[in-house]
Amino acid sequence: MREGYQGEKKRIFRPIFFEKRWDEEGFSWLDIGMRKTLMTLVLILASGGAQAEADRTGFAFQAFGGTAWNASTTLKIDQAGQPPLEFDAEWDTKPFKQPLYWALRARWRRPDDGFELQLLHHKVILANPQQGVEHFEVTHGFNTLTVHYVKTVGWLDGRVGAGAVIPHSDSTIRGLHHDPAGYTIAGPAVIAGVGTEHVFDSRILLAAEVQFMAGWANVGVAGGTADVTSVGLHLLVGVGYVFGGGSGP
């Protein structure tokens, strides 16, 4: 039973880079911030001419900011003694509002390939509340911990990976609020992406990439659980430091 669905026209992706989205103070900082992220990523990708592969070999640590486009997915909620709620959910990310969207990555590279461990702090916020679902978000967050294999072709890095979703949700369902403590592994996640890196002063990395991520998690709500699926495109811009390799000492 798809209770609470209001028959809205479904949008496959929310094009949040080009929507006018105002915060409580009446300023479109979110809109401006996401445009800057996109512009920065495009400039890095367009700058061309990757550094020699030897400059990037060895161990490195990276930190990223960014944003995401989220596909509409089915949200299913089961509560004890109540009929299930199921509808097509549209999701926002609001990456520049607390808590921020970010990613951390440790990686080890050979000249042509390498391996990565990535923690992505993604956020999904229900943008079309339905009858009985007053508020639903996974902003602390829809975290994914994934292991990647990376292959370099020319100045582009392609990566594929898989891992786990470790979420923290906050919801109000049928008037009952739920904000659980702690984090648990709640489902699987997969990623695929392409990007580029540039090395400055033999050690400093500047990176930009696009990732496709799909994840599923079973999270708690008051008196039950919810099945949450996140599918989207992620834009990441970051800096890092190479601890090994390079032309420096």
N, C-alpha and C positions, 0 to 999 in steps of 0.2 A: 504493500500500500504506500503510495507516494504522497503521504499527508503533507499539507502545507505548501505544495508547489503552486505557484501563482501564475503559471503559464507565461512567464516572461520569455522574450526572444533570447535564445541562447547565443552567447558570443564565445567562440572557441578560445580566443586569446584576448586578454584585456590589454589594449595597446597603451599602457600607462605612460610611455614616454611622450605621448602626444595628447593626452587628456589634460584638461585644466582641473587640477585637484587642489582645493584650498584647505589649509589647516584652520585651527580654531581661531587664530588671530587674523585671518583674512589674507595671508600672504602665501603665494604659491612656491614656497621653498622646495617642496617635494618635486614639483615639476621642473624647476630650475636645476636642482641637484641631479636628477636623472638625465637631463639633457647634457649636463657637463660630463657625466660618466660616459655617455655614448660618444661625445666628441673626443674625449681623451682616448678612449679605446680605438676609435677610427684613426686618430693621429699617430698612435703608436704602430698600428698595423700598417699604415700607409708610409711610415718612415723608411721601410725597406732595409735591406742589407743586414742580415743577422751577423752577430759576432762569430768568430771562429768557434767551432764546437769545443775546442780545448778550453776556452774561456769559461765554459759552464760545467765542466766535468767535476765530479766529486759531490760532496754534501752541501745542501743549501737549505735555508729556511726563508719562507715567504709569508707575507700578510697582505690580504686583499680587502678592498671594498667593492661595492657594485650594486646591482639590482637584478630584477627578474621579471620576465613576462610569464604569467600563470595561465594555464589552460583551465577551462571550466571542467570540473570533475564531479562525480556523484559523492555526496556526503550522506552516510547512513548512520542513524543514531538509534540505539536500542536501550530502553529503560525498563526496569522491572515494573510490571503491572500496567504498562502503557503500550499503545500501538507504536510500531516503528515509524520513524521519520526518515524519509529518503527524498532527496531532490537534487537538482543540478546546481551546484554551488559555484559562484564566481569569487575569485580570490584576489586580494590586494597584497602587496608586500610592504609598502611604505618604508623603504630601506634606510632613510635618513631621519626617522623618528625613533626614539628610544623604545626598546633596545635596538641597536643598529644591526644592519645586515653586514656580515663579514665572513672571511674564510682564512684559515691558517693551513700552511702546508709545509711538510718536511719532504725533501726529495734527494735522491741520489742518481747521478747521471754518468753514463759512459758517453763516448763521442756521438753515437747514433741513437741511443735509446736510454731508458732509465725507469725508475719506479718512484712512486709518490704515495704519501699518506696525507689525506686531506680531511679537515674538519670544516664543513660548511654550515654556518649559522643562518639558515634560511628562515623566513617568516611567512606564514599564510594567515590572512585575516578575512573572514567571511564578509563579502561586499553586498550580498543580497539576503539579509535575514528573512526568515520565513515565519509563519505562524507557529509558535511553540519554540522557536529557536531565536531568542532575543540577541544572543551574542555568542560568537565562536571564533577563537583564534588559537594559533600555535606560534607564538612569537618569542618564546624563550628557549628553544624555538623549534622549527622543523629541522632539527640538526641531523646532518648526514656525515657519517665517518666512513670513508671509502679508500680503497687501495687502487692505484692506477698503474697501468703500463703505458709508457710514453715512447713514441717513435718520431724521430726527427726526419723530415724531408725538406731539404733546402733550408729556408728560414722559418718554417712552420713546424710546430709540435702538435701531433695528434695524440689524443689520450682516450683510453677506455678504462672503466673501473666499476667496482661493485662494493657494497658494504651494507651498513645498517642505518636505520633511522632511529634517533634517540631524542624523542620529542618532549616538550613540556607545554601542555594545553591550558587554556582558560576559557570557561564557557558558562553561559546561563541558558538552561534548557527548561522550558515550562516553569519559569520562575525560580528554578533551583540553581544556585551558583556552585561552581566546582573549580578549584585551583589546587591541584595536587602538589605535594612536595616531592622534590627529587626528579631523577631522570631514569628511564629504563629503556632497554632495547625493545622496540615495538614493531619492527618490520624491516623489509629489505629496501635497498636503493641501488640504482645503476646510473652511471654517467657516461657521456661521450662528448668530446670537445676538441677544439682546435684553437691554437693561440701562438704567440711569439714572445720571445724574451730578448732584451738587449742588455749587455754588460757595460758598465761604466767604471773606470778606474780599476779594472780587473776583478772587482769583487762585488760591486753594487748591481743588483738586477732591477730592471723595470720590465714588467710583464703585463700583457693584456690577452684576454681570451674569451671565447664564447663556449658555454657548456650547455648541453641538454641533460636534464636530470629528471628522473622519474622515481618516486618513492611512495610507499604505502605504510601506514601506521594505524594500529588500533590503540586509541587513547581513551582515558577515563572521562566520563561525565557523571553528573549527579545521578546515582542509582543505576548506572549502566556504562556502556562504552559507545565509541563512535569510530567508524572506519573512515580514515582521511587519506585521500590520494592527492599527491602533488606532482604535476607534470608541467615542465616549463623550460624556457630558455634563460640562461643566466649570463650576465655580462660582468666580468671581473677585471679589475685594474689593481695592480699591486706592486710592491717593492720587496726586495729580498737581499740576502747576503750570502755569497759563495764562500764556504769555509775551506774547500779543497779545490785543487786545479787552478787554472788561470795562469797568467803570465807573471803575477806578482810573487813575492817570496812566500 
